Every structure is written in structure tokens, then in C-alpha cells.
Amino acid sequence: QVQLVESGGVLVQAGGSLRLSCAASGITFSRNRMAWYRQGPGKERELVAGSSRFGTTNYADSAKGRFTISRDNAKNTVYLQMNSLKPEDPAVYYCKSEDYFSGYVYWGQGTQVTVSS
């Protein structure tokens, strides 16, 4: 059974920092591209950052310079370090895995990030 379990979402003040974690099980983690998406109220889900199985990263413009995605293949975990949080960052943040060979895609249940101004 595949599980992606996000954690770390809390209420934080604007300008603060937060680290989200996504622990994966039931997948061959090293074969998967891992990504963080977010969905704010009334908005569509959007890509925040991605990490290829080789560790190559890409970011949405809104995340560049503030957020950092990283992965620990030994722990089957992907992280999102978020710094300089802004009032526009609050959303439910989701973890996604995509297997390079099978194409299977899985999503976590999401973790809520709230930013107070």
C-alpha cells in the first residue's frame, strides 16, 4: 500500500520559516520524481517545487529564492524548506510522487500552512 504522509504544516508569522516533510512508503523512492504542490482557497492546485530522482530541482517563480526542496533517499523522505513566508503562501501543501518507469502517480493527503500577517 502506497502512502505519502506530509507533516510540518502549522501557523507561522509572515517572514518566518517552516519545513515540511513527506514520508513515502510502498514505492521505490529512488525511482520517483517527488514534488510539492499547493492549493489555496478558491485556487487551483499549483506546482511549488520538484526534485527528479537524480536530485535536479525546479521551482515555481513564487518559490524561487525562498523555498528549497530536498530529498533523502535513504529515509524515503522529501522536504520543503520555506523561508520568508508571505501572506500569499497559505495553502494546503501536497506531496506528489511519480514513478519514472511505470508512470504511477500518488498524492499525499496534504498539510495546512497558515501565515499570519
N, CA, C and O atoms as a GROMACS GRO file, in nm:
protein
  468
    1GLN      N    1   0.085  -0.119   0.000
    1GLN     CA    2   0.000   0.000   0.000
    1GLN      C    3   0.088   0.124   0.000
    1GLN      O    4   0.180   0.137   0.081
    2VAL      N    5   0.058   0.214  -0.093
    2VAL     CA    6   0.137   0.336  -0.105
    2VAL      C    7   0.084   0.441  -0.009
    2VAL      O    8  -0.037   0.464   0.002
    3GLN      N    9   0.175   0.505   0.061
    3GLN     CA   10   0.138   0.616   0.148
    3GLN      C   11   0.238   0.728   0.134
    3GLN      O   12   0.359   0.706   0.137
    4LEU      N   13   0.187   0.848   0.118
    4LEU     CA   14   0.267   0.969   0.126
    4LEU      C   15   0.209   1.049   0.241
    4LEU      O   16   0.093   1.092   0.235
    5VAL      N   17   0.288   1.071   0.344
    5VAL     CA   18   0.237   1.137   0.463
    5VAL      C   19   0.313   1.266   0.485
    5VAL      O   20   0.432   1.267   0.517
    6GLU      N   21   0.241   1.377   0.467
    6GLU     CA   22   0.301   1.508   0.488
    6GLU      C   23   0.290   1.548   0.634
    6GLU      O   24   0.198   1.506   0.704
    7SER      N   25   0.382   1.628   0.678
    7SER     CA   26   0.377   1.683   0.813
    7SER      C   27   0.452   1.815   0.815
    7SER      O   28   0.528   1.847   0.724
    8GLY      N   29   0.430   1.891   0.922
    8GLY     CA   30   0.503   2.016   0.940
    8GLY      C   31   0.422   2.141   0.919
    8GLY      O   32   0.469   2.251   0.949
    9GLY      N   33   0.301   2.129   0.869
    9GLY     CA   34   0.219   2.247   0.846
    9GLY      C   35   0.167   2.304   0.977
    9GLY      O   36   0.105   2.233   1.056
   10VAL      N   37   0.192   2.431   0.998
   10VAL     CA   38   0.149   2.499   1.119
   10VAL      C   39   0.117   2.643   1.086
   10VAL      O   40   0.127   2.687   0.971
   11LEU      N   41   0.078   2.716   1.190
   11LEU     CA   42   0.060   2.860   1.178
   11LEU      C   43   0.195   2.927   1.204
   11LEU      O   44   0.261   2.900   1.305
   12VAL      N   45   0.234   3.015   1.113
   12VAL     CA   46   0.362   3.083   1.127
   12VAL      C   47   0.343   3.229   1.089
   12VAL      O   48   0.256   3.262   1.009
   13GLN      N   49   0.423   3.315   1.146
   13GLN     CA   50   0.413   3.457   1.114
   13GLN      C   51   0.478   3.487   0.980
   13GLN      O   52   0.570   3.418   0.938
   14ALA      N   53   0.428   3.590   0.914
   14ALA     CA   54   0.489   3.634   0.789
   14ALA      C   55   0.636   3.665   0.814
   14ALA      O   56   0.672   3.727   0.914
   15GLY      N   57   0.719   3.621   0.721
   15GLY     CA   58   0.862   3.639   0.737
   15GLY      C   59   0.930   3.522   0.804
   15GLY      O   60   1.053   3.513   0.806
   16GLY      N   61   0.851   3.432   0.859
   16GLY     CA   62   0.906   3.317   0.929
   16GLY      C   63   0.941   3.203   0.835
   16GLY      O   64   0.929   3.213   0.713
   17SER      N   65   0.985   3.094   0.896
   17SER     CA   66   1.029   2.976   0.821
   17SER      C   67   0.955   2.853   0.868
   17SER      O   68   0.903   2.847   0.980
   18LEU      N   69   0.953   2.755   0.780
   18LEU     CA   70   0.883   2.630   0.809
   18LEU      C   71   0.945   2.521   0.723
   18LEU      O   72   0.986   2.546   0.609
   19ARG      N   73   0.950   2.400   0.776
   19ARG     CA   74   0.995   2.288   0.695
   19ARG      C   75   0.887   2.180   0.692
   19ARG      O   76   0.843   2.130   0.796
   20LEU      N   77   0.846   2.148   0.572
   20LEU     CA   78   0.750   2.039   0.553
   20LEU      C   79   0.826   1.911   0.520
   20LEU      O   80   0.932   1.913   0.457
   21SER      N   81   0.768   1.800   0.564
   21SER     CA   82   0.824   1.669   0.534
   21SER      C   83   0.718   1.582   0.469
   21SER      O   84   0.599   1.596   0.497
   22CYS      N   85   0.762   1.494   0.383
   22CYS     CA   86   0.673   1.395   0.321
   22CYS      C   87   0.743   1.261   0.326
   22CYS      O   88   0.843   1.239   0.258
   23ALA      N   89   0.690   1.172   0.407
   23ALA     CA   90   0.747   1.038   0.421
   23ALA      C   91   0.670   0.943   0.331
   23ALA      O   92   0.548   0.933   0.338
   24ALA      N   93   0.743   0.873   0.246
   24ALA     CA   94   0.681   0.783   0.149
   24ALA      C   95   0.703   0.638   0.188
   24ALA      O   96   0.809   0.601   0.241
   25SER      N   97   0.604   0.557   0.162
   25SER     CA   98   0.617   0.412   0.181
   25SER      C   99   0.539   0.343   0.070
   25SER      O  100   0.443   0.397   0.016
   26GLY      N  101   0.582   0.222   0.039
   26GLY     CA  102   0.514   0.145  -0.065
   26GLY      C  103   0.556   0.178  -0.206
   26GLY      O  104   0.501   0.123  -0.301
   27ILE      N  105   0.653   0.268  -0.223
   27ILE     CA  106   0.708   0.299  -0.354
   27ILE      C  107   0.859   0.283  -0.348
   27ILE      O  108   0.920   0.285  -0.241
   28THR      N  109   0.918   0.265  -0.466
   28THR     CA  110   1.064   0.266  -0.475
   28THR      C  111   1.105   0.411  -0.488
   28THR      O  112   1.108   0.467  -0.597
   29PHE      N  113   1.137   0.470  -0.376
   29PHE     CA  114   1.152   0.615  -0.367
   29PHE      C  115   1.253   0.668  -0.470
   29PHE      O  116   1.228   0.772  -0.532
   30SER      N  117   1.363   0.600  -0.487
   30SER     CA  118   1.468   0.650  -0.574
   30SER      C  119   1.427   0.651  -0.721
   30SER      O  120   1.493   0.715  -0.803
   31ARG      N  121   1.320   0.583  -0.756
   31ARG     CA  122   1.270   0.581  -0.893
   31ARG      C  123   1.170   0.692  -0.920
   31ARG      O  124   1.122   0.709  -1.032
   32ASN      N  125   1.139   0.767  -0.817
   32ASN     CA  126   1.031   0.863  -0.828
   32ASN      C  127   1.080   1.007  -0.831
   32ASN      O  128   1.170   1.047  -0.758
   33ARG      N  129   1.015   1.082  -0.919
   33ARG     CA  130   1.024   1.227  -0.909
   33ARG      C  131   0.930   1.267  -0.796
   33ARG      O  132   0.817   1.220  -0.790
   34MET      N  133   0.977   1.353  -0.708
   34MET     CA  134   0.896   1.400  -0.596
   34MET      C  135   0.871   1.548  -0.612
   34MET      O  136   0.957   1.623  -0.658
   35ALA      N  137   0.753   1.591  -0.575
   35ALA     CA  138   0.719   1.731  -0.591
   35ALA      C  139   0.626   1.778  -0.480
   35ALA      O  140   0.555   1.699  -0.418
   36TRP      N  141   0.629   1.907  -0.459
   36TRP     CA  142   0.536   1.973  -0.368
   36TRP      C  143   0.443   2.062  -0.451
   36TRP      O  144   0.487   2.138  -0.537
   37TYR      N  145   0.315   2.050  -0.422
   37TYR     CA  146   0.214   2.135  -0.481
   37TYR      C  147   0.141   2.205  -0.368
   37TYR      O  148   0.151   2.166  -0.251
   38ARG      N  149   0.067   2.308  -0.404
   38ARG     CA  150  -0.016   2.373  -0.303
   38ARG      C  151  -0.147   2.418  -0.366
   38ARG      O  152  -0.155   2.442  -0.486
   39GLN      N  153  -0.247   2.426  -0.281
   39GLN     CA  154  -0.378   2.472  -0.325
   39GLN      C  155  -0.435   2.566  -0.222
   39GLN      O  156  -0.467   2.525  -0.110
   40GLY      N  157  -0.447   2.691  -0.261
   40GLY     CA  158  -0.505   2.791  -0.172
   40GLY      C  159  -0.656   2.795  -0.187
   40GLY      O  160  -0.710   2.735  -0.280
   41PRO      N  161  -0.724   2.864  -0.099
   41PRO     CA  162  -0.871   2.874  -0.106
   41PRO      C  163  -0.917   2.931  -0.239
   41PRO      O  164  -0.874   3.040  -0.278
   42GLY      N  165  -1.003   2.860  -0.306
   42GLY     CA  166  -1.057   2.908  -0.432
   42GLY      C  167  -0.960   2.906  -0.548
   42GLY      O  168  -0.987   2.962  -0.654
   43LYS      N  169  -0.846   2.841  -0.528
   43LYS     CA  170  -0.746   2.838  -0.633
   43LYS      C  171  -0.721   2.696  -0.681
   43LYS      O  172  -0.756   2.599  -0.613
   44GLU      N  173  -0.662   2.685  -0.798
   44GLU     CA  174  -0.624   2.554  -0.849
   44GLU      C  175  -0.494   2.508  -0.783
   44GLU      O  176  -0.414   2.589  -0.736
   45ARG      N  177  -0.476   2.379  -0.782
   45ARG     CA  178  -0.352   2.324  -0.729
   45ARG      C  179  -0.237   2.362  -0.822
   45ARG      O  180  -0.250   2.352  -0.944
   46GLU      N  181  -0.126   2.406  -0.766
   46GLU     CA  182  -0.013   2.450  -0.846
   46GLU      C  183   0.117   2.390  -0.795
   46GLU      O  184   0.133   2.361  -0.676
   47LEU      N  185   0.208   2.371  -0.888
   47LEU     CA  186   0.340   2.319  -0.854
   47LEU      C  187   0.417   2.425  -0.776
   47LEU      O  188   0.418   2.542  -0.812
   48VAL      N  189   0.482   2.381  -0.669
   48VAL     CA  190   0.570   2.468  -0.592
   48VAL      C  191   0.716   2.435  -0.623
   48VAL      O  192   0.795   2.524  -0.655
   49ALA      N  193   0.751   2.307  -0.614
   49ALA     CA  194   0.889   2.265  -0.637
   49ALA      C  195   0.891   2.117  -0.669
   49ALA      O  196   0.806   2.041  -0.623
   50GLY      N  197   0.990   2.077  -0.749
   50GLY     CA  198   1.004   1.937  -0.784
   50GLY      C  199   1.149   1.893  -0.773
   50GLY      O  200   1.241   1.974  -0.786
   51SER      N  201   1.168   1.764  -0.751
   51SER     CA  202   1.301   1.705  -0.743
   51SER      C  203   1.302   1.576  -0.823
   51SER      O  204   1.228   1.482  -0.793
   52SER      N  205   1.387   1.572  -0.925
   52SER     CA  206   1.398   1.450  -1.004
   52SER      C  207   1.465   1.340  -0.922
   52SER      O  208   1.517   1.365  -0.813
   53ARG      N  209   1.463   1.220  -0.976
   53ARG     CA  210   1.525   1.110  -0.900
   53ARG      C  211   1.676   1.128  -0.893
   53ARG      O  212   1.743   1.063  -0.812
   54PHE      N  213   1.729   1.217  -0.977
   54PHE     CA  214   1.872   1.245  -0.973
   54PHE      C  215   1.904   1.365  -0.885
   54PHE      O  216   2.021   1.400  -0.865
   55GLY      N  217   1.798   1.428  -0.832
   55GLY     CA  218   1.820   1.543  -0.745
   55GLY      C  219   1.812   1.677  -0.814
   55GLY      O  220   1.828   1.781  -0.750
   56THR      N  221   1.786   1.676  -0.945
   56THR     CA  222   1.766   1.803  -1.015
   56THR      C  223   1.637   1.866  -0.967
   56THR      O  224   1.535   1.799  -0.954
   57THR      N  225   1.642   1.996  -0.942
   57THR     CA  226   1.525   2.063  -0.885
   57THR      C  227   1.470   2.170  -0.978
   57THR      O  228   1.542   2.225  -1.062
   58ASN      N  229   1.342   2.199  -0.961
   58ASN     CA  230   1.281   2.310  -1.032
   58ASN      C  231   1.179   2.375  -0.939
   58ASN      O  232   1.124   2.310  -0.849
   59TYR      N  233   1.155   2.502  -0.962
   59TYR     CA  234   1.070   2.579  -0.872
   59TYR      C  235   0.974   2.669  -0.949
   59TYR      O  236   1.004   2.716  -1.059
   60ALA      N  237   0.858   2.691  -0.888
   60ALA     CA  238   0.769   2.794  -0.939
   60ALA      C  239   0.835   2.929  -0.912
   60ALA      O  240   0.915   2.943  -0.820
   61ASP      N  241   0.800   3.027  -0.993
   61ASP     CA  242   0.859   3.160  -0.975
   61ASP      C  243   0.834   3.212  -0.834
   61ASP      O  244   0.919   3.280  -0.776
   62SER      N  245   0.718   3.181  -0.780
   62SER     CA  246   0.681   3.231  -0.647
   62SER      C  247   0.767   3.170  -0.537
   62SER      O  248   0.774   3.223  -0.426
   63ALA      N  249   0.831   3.058  -0.567
   63ALA     CA  250   0.910   2.987  -0.467
   63ALA      C  251   1.061   3.011  -0.480
   63ALA      O  252   1.137   2.989  -0.386
   64LYS      N  253   1.102   3.056  -0.596
   64LYS     CA  254   1.246   3.074  -0.620
   64LYS      C  255   1.307   3.172  -0.521
   64LYS      O  256   1.255   3.281  -0.497
   65GLY      N  257   1.419   3.130  -0.465
   65GLY     CA  258   1.491   3.215  -0.371
   65GLY      C  259   1.440   3.207  -0.229
   65GLY      O  260   1.506   3.255  -0.137
   66ARG      N  261   1.323   3.146  -0.209
   66ARG     CA  262   1.266   3.137  -0.074
   66ARG      C  263   1.249   2.993  -0.028
   66ARG      O  264   1.268   2.962   0.090
   67PHE      N  265   1.213   2.905  -0.120
   67PHE     CA  266   1.186   2.766  -0.085
   67PHE      C  267   1.296   2.675  -0.140
   67PHE      O  268   1.356   2.704  -0.244
   68THR      N  269   1.322   2.568  -0.069
   68THR     CA  270   1.420   2.469  -0.113
   68THR      C  271   1.363   2.329  -0.095
   68THR      O  272   1.322   2.291   0.014
   69ILE      N  273   1.362   2.253  -0.204
   69ILE     CA  274   1.319   2.114  -0.197
   69ILE      C  275   1.444   2.027  -0.185
   69ILE      O  276   1.545   2.053  -0.250
   70SER      N  277   1.435   1.925  -0.103
   70SER     CA  278   1.546   1.831  -0.090
   70SER      C  279   1.488   1.693  -0.063
   70SER      O  280   1.374   1.680  -0.020
   71ARG      N  281   1.567   1.592  -0.088
   71ARG     CA  282   1.521   1.456  -0.066
   71ARG      C  283   1.630   1.373   0.000
   71ARG      O  284   1.749   1.395  -0.022
   72ASP      N  285   1.586   1.278   0.079
   72ASP     CA  286   1.676   1.183   0.144
   72ASP      C  287   1.629   1.045   0.102
   72ASP      O  288   1.534   0.990   0.157
   73ASN      N  289   1.696   0.989   0.003
   73ASN     CA  290   1.654   0.860  -0.050
   73ASN      C  291   1.667   0.748   0.053
   73ASN      O  292   1.595   0.648   0.047
   74ALA      N  293   1.758   0.763   0.146
   74ALA     CA  294   1.775   0.661   0.250
   74ALA      C  295   1.656   0.659   0.346
   74ALA      O  296   1.624   0.555   0.404
   75LYS      N  297   1.592   0.775   0.363
   75LYS     CA  298   1.478   0.785   0.455
   75LYS      C  299   1.345   0.789   0.380
   75LYS      O  300   1.239   0.799   0.443
   76ASN      N  301   1.349   0.781   0.247
   76ASN     CA  302   1.226   0.788   0.168
   76ASN      C  303   1.145   0.912   0.201
   76ASN      O  304   1.022   0.907   0.214
   77THR      N  305   1.214   1.022   0.214
   77THR     CA  306   1.150   1.145   0.258
   77THR      C  307   1.193   1.262   0.170
   77THR      O  308   1.310   1.275   0.131
   78VAL      N  309   1.096   1.347   0.140
   78VAL     CA  310   1.124   1.471   0.068
   78VAL      C  311   1.083   1.586   0.157
   78VAL      O  312   0.984   1.578   0.231
   79TYR      N  313   1.159   1.693   0.150
   79TYR     CA  314   1.138   1.809   0.237
   79TYR      C  315   1.112   1.934   0.154
   79TYR      O  316   1.152   1.943   0.038
   80LEU      N  317   1.045   2.028   0.216
   80LEU     CA  318   1.032   2.161   0.157
   80LEU      C  319   1.064   2.263   0.266
   80LEU      O  320   0.986   2.282   0.360
   81GLN      N  321   1.179   2.326   0.253
   81GLN     CA  322   1.216   2.432   0.345
   81GLN      C  323   1.160   2.562   0.291
   81GLN      O  324   1.190   2.600   0.177
   82MET      N  325   1.081   2.629   0.370
   82MET     CA  326   1.016   2.752   0.327
   82MET      C  327   1.063   2.866   0.416
   82MET      O  328   1.043   2.863   0.538
   83ASN      N  329   1.124   2.964   0.356
   83ASN     CA  330   1.173   3.081   0.429
   83ASN      C  331   1.100   3.205   0.379
   83ASN      O  332   1.040   3.206   0.272
   84SER      N  333   1.108   3.310   0.459
   84SER     CA  334   1.047   3.438   0.422
   84SER      C  335   0.903   3.421   0.377
   84SER      O  336   0.863   3.469   0.271
   85LEU      N  337   0.827   3.352   0.458
   85LEU     CA  338   0.688   3.323   0.422
   85LEU      C  339   0.607   3.451   0.409
   85LEU      O  340   0.623   3.546   0.486
   86LYS      N  341   0.520   3.451   0.309
   86LYS     CA  342   0.441   3.569   0.276
   86LYS      C  343   0.293   3.540   0.298
   86LYS      O  344   0.252   3.424   0.305
   87PRO      N  345   0.213   3.646   0.309
   87PRO     CA  346   0.068   3.626   0.326
   87PRO      C  347   0.004   3.548   0.211
   87PRO      O  348  -0.104   3.492   0.230
   88GLU      N  349   0.066   3.544   0.094
   88GLU     CA  350   0.009   3.470  -0.019
   88GLU      C  351   0.048   3.323  -0.021
   88GLU      O  352   0.005   3.248  -0.108
   89ASP      N  353   0.131   3.280   0.076
   89ASP     CA  354   0.173   3.140   0.079
   89ASP      C  355   0.077   3.043   0.147
   89ASP      O  356   0.090   2.922   0.125
   90PRO      N  357  -0.018   3.087   0.228
   90PRO     CA  358  -0.108   2.992   0.294
   90PRO      C  359  -0.182   2.904   0.194
   90PRO      O  360  -0.237   2.952   0.095
   91ALA      N  361  -0.182   2.776   0.223
   91ALA     CA  362  -0.246   2.679   0.135
   91ALA      C  363  -0.235   2.542   0.200
   91ALA      O  364  -0.167   2.524   0.302
   92VAL      N  365  -0.302   2.448   0.141
   92VAL     CA  366  -0.275   2.309   0.174
   92VAL      C  367  -0.163   2.264   0.081
   92VAL      O  368  -0.173   2.277  -0.041
   93TYR      N  369  -0.057   2.213   0.140
   93TYR     CA  370   0.059   2.170   0.064
   93TYR      C  371   0.055   2.018   0.050
   93TYR      O  372   0.040   1.945   0.148
   94TYR      N  373   0.068   1.973  -0.075
   94TYR     CA  374   0.058   1.831  -0.107
   94TYR      C  375   0.190   1.779  -0.161
   94TYR      O  376   0.263   1.849  -0.230
   95CYS      N  377   0.218   1.657  -0.127
   95CYS     CA  378   0.333   1.584  -0.179
   95CYS      C  379   0.286   1.493  -0.292
   95CYS      O  380   0.180   1.431  -0.282
   96LYS      N  381   0.364   1.485  -0.397
   96LYS     CA  382   0.330   1.400  -0.511
   96LYS      C  383   0.451   1.318  -0.550
   96LYS      O  384   0.564   1.367  -0.550
   97SER      N  385   0.426   1.193  -0.585
   97SER     CA  386   0.532   1.107  -0.638
   97SER      C  387   0.493   1.062  -0.778
   97SER      O  388   0.375   1.042  -0.808
   98GLU      N  389   0.592   1.048  -0.863
   98GLU     CA  390   0.568   0.998  -0.999
   98GLU      C  391   0.681   0.905  -1.035
   98GLU      O  392   0.798   0.944  -1.040
   99ASP      N  393   0.646   0.780  -1.061
   99ASP     CA  394   0.746   0.680  -1.094
   99ASP      C  395   0.790   0.697  -1.238
   99ASP      O  396   0.708   0.698  -1.329
  100TYR      N  397   0.920   0.709  -1.258
  100TYR     CA  398   0.973   0.733  -1.393
  100TYR      C  399   0.946   0.617  -1.487
  100TYR      O  400   0.932   0.637  -1.607
  101PHE      N  401   0.940   0.496  -1.435
  101PHE     CA  402   0.929   0.379  -1.521
  101PHE      C  403   0.785   0.336  -1.544
  101PHE      O  404   0.747   0.302  -1.656
  102SER      N  405   0.704   0.337  -1.439
  102SER     CA  406   0.566   0.293  -1.453
  102SER      C  407   0.470   0.408  -1.481
  102SER      O  408   0.361   0.387  -1.535
  103GLY      N  409   0.511   0.530  -1.445
  103GLY     CA  410   0.423   0.644  -1.462
  103GLY      C  411   0.321   0.660  -1.351
  103GLY      O  412   0.240   0.753  -1.353
  104TYR      N  413   0.322   0.570  -1.254
  104TYR     CA  414   0.224   0.579  -1.146
  104TYR      C  415   0.245   0.707  -1.066
  104TYR      O  416   0.357   0.747  -1.035
  105VAL      N  417   0.133   0.770  -1.035
  105VAL     CA  418   0.133   0.895  -0.959
  105VAL      C  419   0.054   0.877  -0.830
  105VAL      O  420  -0.054   0.818  -0.830
  106TYR      N  421   0.109   0.927  -0.723
  106TYR     CA  422   0.041   0.921  -0.593
  106TYR      C  423   0.050   1.058  -0.526
  106TYR      O  424   0.144   1.134  -0.545
  107TRP      N  425  -0.054   1.086  -0.447
  107TRP     CA  426  -0.062   1.212  -0.374
  107TRP      C  427  -0.076   1.183  -0.224
  107TRP      O  428  -0.134   1.083  -0.183
  108GLY      N  429  -0.021   1.274  -0.146
  108GLY     CA  430  -0.046   1.271  -0.003
  108GLY      C  431  -0.177   1.339   0.030
  108GLY      O  432  -0.247   1.389  -0.059
  109GLN      N  433  -0.210   1.341   0.157
  109GLN     CA  434  -0.338   1.398   0.200
  109GLN      C  435  -0.330   1.548   0.222
  109GLN      O  436  -0.433   1.614   0.236
  110GLY      N  437  -0.210   1.603   0.225
  110GLY     CA  438  -0.192   1.746   0.241
  110GLY      C  439  -0.168   1.788   0.384
  110GLY      O  440  -0.210   1.722   0.479
  111THR      N  441  -0.100   1.901   0.397
  111THR     CA  442  -0.078   1.961   0.528
  111THR      C  443  -0.101   2.112   0.515
  111THR      O  444  -0.055   2.175   0.420
  112GLN      N  445  -0.172   2.166   0.611
  112GLN     CA  446  -0.214   2.306   0.604
  112GLN      C  447  -0.104   2.399   0.654
  112GLN      O  448  -0.050   2.381   0.763
  113VAL      N  449  -0.074   2.498   0.573
  113VAL     CA  450   0.020   2.604   0.614
  113VAL      C  451  -0.060   2.734   0.624
  113VAL      O  452  -0.129   2.773   0.530
  114THR      N  453  -0.049   2.798   0.736
  114THR     CA  454  -0.118   2.925   0.759
  114THR      C  455  -0.014   3.030   0.796
  114THR      O  456   0.076   3.005   0.876
  115VAL      N  457  -0.028   3.147   0.736
  115VAL     CA  458   0.066   3.256   0.762
  115VAL      C  459  -0.011   3.375   0.816
  115VAL      O  460  -0.106   3.423   0.754
  116SER      N  461   0.030   3.421   0.931
  116SER     CA  462  -0.034   3.538   0.991
  116SER      C  463   0.047   3.663   0.958
  116SER      O  464   0.170   3.662   0.960
  117SER      N  465  -0.026   3.769   0.929
  117SER     CA  466   0.044   3.893   0.892
  117SER      C  467   0.064   3.983   1.013
  117SER      O  468   0.121   4.091   1.001
   0.00000   0.00000   0.00000
